[in-house]
Amino acid sequence: MKPTLLCCGALALLLGICLLTAHPAWYGLALVNLLTFSLYGGDKLAAQRQWRRIPERTLLGLGVVGGWPGGLLGQWLFRHKTRKAAFRNAFMLSVVANLLLLLALWYGLYGRWLL
C-alpha cells in the first residue's frame, strides 16, 4: 500500500470522526492537517514564483504536532520537498515519533498493544 493512499485514508477517517463526535481534539487535529497541507501548497507556489518561503522548521513543526498526514499528502500532491534528503529524514522522524506516541497513548488508555 502506498503511503499517500494510507494518508488519504487517515484524513478521510479523521474527517469522519470529526463529523461523528464532538470532541475538540479531533477538530484540532483536522485543522492542523488542513493547515499543514495548505502550507505545503503555499510554499510550492512561493518557490515557483520566487516569493518569500515558509521556513522548513514551520513545516516540520506542524508535522510533529500531528499534521504529518496532511504534510505527506501535500508533498505528494504538490510534488514539494521530496528531493531534499535532510528534510525528508526529519519529516519521517516526526512521523515515526507521532506513531510511537499514538501507540504509547493506546497502551496507556487500554493497557494492551494493538496486536
N, C-alpha and C positions, 0 to 999 in steps of 0.2 A: 504494500500500500504506500502510495506517495505521501510524504509529509504534508504537502499542501492540501491534499484531499482530506487528510486527518484534521488539519486546522480548519478547513471549511466545515467539516462535520462538527468540530468542537464549537465553532462560533454559532452554527445553527442550533446546536444543543443549548448553548448559553442563551441564545435569544428565546428559545422555547421555555427554558426555566424562568427567564425574566417575565414572560407572559403568564406563567402559571403560578408564580409565587410573588409575595410582596416583600421579600427580604431585601433590604437595601444593598447588601454586599453583592448580590448578583447584578444589580443595576450598575454599581460602581465598576465591577469587572467588565461589564459590557461597554461602559463608557470609555474605560481605559483602552480597551481593544479597538474601539472605533477611532479614538484619538490617535493611537499608535498607527493604525492603518492609514489614516488621513495624513499624518505627518510624513510617512514614507512616500506617499504620493506627492505631497508638497515639496519634499526635499528633492525628489526626482525632477520635478518641474523647475525648481531653483537651480539644480545642476545643469539642466539643459539650457536655461536662459541666462546663466551666469549671475544669478541673484545671490543674495546672502543665504547661506546654507543653514540647515538645522544641525546643531552640534551632534556628533555621534554619541556623546555622553547622554544627551536627552533621549535619543532613540533607544539606547541600551538601558537607560534608567526606566523607561516605560515598559520595556520587556521584563525587567526584574520585578516590577510590581504587578505583573500578571498580564501585560499586554503582548506577550510573545506570540500568541496565535494570530493576532491582528498584524503584528510585525512580520511574521513569516508569510502571511498571505500578501501583505504589501510588497515584500521582497520579490515574491513570485510574480504577482500581477504586474507590478511596475518594472520588473527586472532591475531592481535597485539594491545596491550594497551586496551584490552576490559574488563579486570578484575579489574584494579586499579580504585577504585571509585573516588578518588580525581582528577585523570587525566580526567576521563570521564565527571565529573561535570564541570571542567574547559573547556573542549572541547565543551560541549553542550552550555555553556555560550557564547563561541565565536561564535557558530552557531546562537544562538538567537540574539546576538549583530549584526552579519552580516545581518540577515534577517530584523531586525529593521532598520538598516542603509539603506538597499535596499528599504524598504517601505518609509522611510523619503526622499530618493532621488527621488523616484517615485512621491511622493506628491509634492516635490519641483519643479520637472520638469513639471508635468501635472496638478497640482493644485487640484487633486482629489485622493481618495483612490482607490485601485484596485477593491473593491466590490461595 
